[in-house]
Amino acid sequence: MYAVIRTGGKQYRVAPGDVLKIETVASDSQTVEFTDVLAVSGEPGALAKPASAKVTAEVLGQGRGEKILVFHLKRKKQYKKLQGHRQNFTEVRIKSIEADGVTASA
């Protein structure tokens, strides 16, 4: 069973046991619950929009991604600008997917 969730402006395909890096989530506890579930697949080849679904995950840690260099250049004008960026992330492990009363867990 897998689900498609939306968090941080992005969509992720998750299954129980998956570990993924998402945009930073403010959470006091070690578990995060995603209620914005776009689609759920219970069997191969079938995809449905559930009436009520949630995905539960545990927080493994916080961090910062690799450095990305942003380079601006205006040719023939002697203008160059180099800027670096590191995006914050939260690493989570998917514990369970619950959709319309059916639960799949790792």
C-alpha positions as CSV (number, residue, x, y, z in Angstrom):
1,M,0.0,0.0,0.0
2,Y,1.3,3.5,-0.8
3,A,-0.1,7.0,-0.6
4,V,0.6,10.4,-2.3
5,I,0.8,13.2,0.3
6,R,1.4,16.9,0.0
7,T,3.6,18.8,2.4
8,G,5.8,21.9,2.1
9,G,4.4,22.6,-1.4
10,K,5.6,19.3,-2.8
11,Q,4.0,15.9,-3.3
12,Y,5.6,12.7,-2.2
13,R,4.8,9.0,-2.9
14,V,5.2,7.2,0.4
15,A,4.9,3.6,1.7
16,P,5.2,2.3,5.2
17,G,8.8,2.1,6.2
18,D,10.1,4.8,3.8
19,V,12.6,7.4,5.0
20,L,12.4,10.8,3.3
21,K,13.5,14.3,3.7
22,I,10.7,16.9,3.6
23,E,10.5,20.6,4.2
24,T,11.0,21.6,7.9
25,V,8.0,20.7,10.0
26,A,7.4,22.3,13.4
27,S,6.6,19.5,15.7
28,D,6.9,19.3,19.5
29,S,6.6,15.5,19.6
30,Q,8.4,12.8,17.7
31,T,5.4,12.0,15.5
32,V,4.0,13.9,12.6
33,E,0.6,13.4,11.0
34,F,-0.2,14.3,7.4
35,T,-3.9,14.7,6.6
36,D,-3.4,16.1,3.1
37,V,-3.6,12.8,1.3
38,L,-4.2,13.1,-2.4
39,A,-4.4,9.4,-3.4
40,V,-4.1,5.9,-2.0
41,S,-3.3,2.6,-3.7
42,G,-4.2,-0.6,-1.9
43,E,-3.5,-3.1,-4.7
44,P,-1.3,-2.9,-7.8
45,G,-2.7,-0.9,-10.6
46,A,-5.5,0.7,-8.5
47,L,-5.4,4.4,-7.4
48,A,-8.3,6.1,-5.5
49,K,-9.0,9.3,-3.8
50,P,-10.0,8.4,-0.2
51,A,-12.8,10.1,1.7
52,S,-10.7,10.2,4.9
53,A,-7.0,9.3,5.2
54,K,-4.0,10.1,7.2
55,V,-0.3,9.2,7.2
56,T,1.6,8.9,10.4
57,A,5.4,9.4,10.5
58,E,8.1,9.6,13.2
59,V,10.7,12.4,13.1
60,L,14.3,11.0,12.8
61,G,16.0,14.4,12.8
62,Q,16.5,17.9,11.5
63,G,19.3,19.1,9.2
64,R,20.4,21.2,6.3
65,G,20.8,20.0,2.7
66,E,23.8,20.2,0.4
67,K,24.9,23.7,-0.7
68,I,23.5,24.9,-4.0
69,L,25.4,27.7,-5.8
70,V,23.3,30.3,-7.6
71,F,25.3,32.2,-10.3
72,H,24.0,35.3,-12.0
73,L,25.8,36.7,-15.1
74,K,25.0,39.6,-17.4
75,R,27.3,39.2,-20.3
76,K,29.2,42.1,-21.7
77,K,28.3,44.2,-18.7
78,Q,31.0,42.9,-16.3
79,Y,28.3,41.8,-13.8
80,K,28.7,38.5,-11.9
81,K,27.1,37.4,-8.6
82,L,27.6,34.1,-6.8
83,Q,25.3,33.2,-3.9
84,G,25.0,30.0,-1.9
85,H,21.9,28.4,-0.4
86,R,21.3,25.4,2.0
87,Q,17.7,24.3,2.5
88,N,16.5,23.1,5.9
89,F,14.8,19.7,6.1
90,T,13.2,17.2,8.5
91,E,13.9,13.5,8.0
92,V,10.9,11.3,8.7
93,R,10.1,7.6,8.6
94,I,6.6,6.6,7.5
95,K,5.0,4.4,10.2
96,S,1.4,3.8,8.9
97,I,-1.1,4.8,6.3
98,E,-4.8,4.8,7.3
99,A,-7.4,5.2,4.6
100,D,-11.2,4.7,4.9
101,G,-10.7,2.3,7.9
102,V,-7.9,0.2,6.3
103,T,-4.5,0.5,8.0
104,A,-1.1,-0.5,6.6
105,S,1.9,-0.2,8.9
106,A,5.6,-1.0,8.6
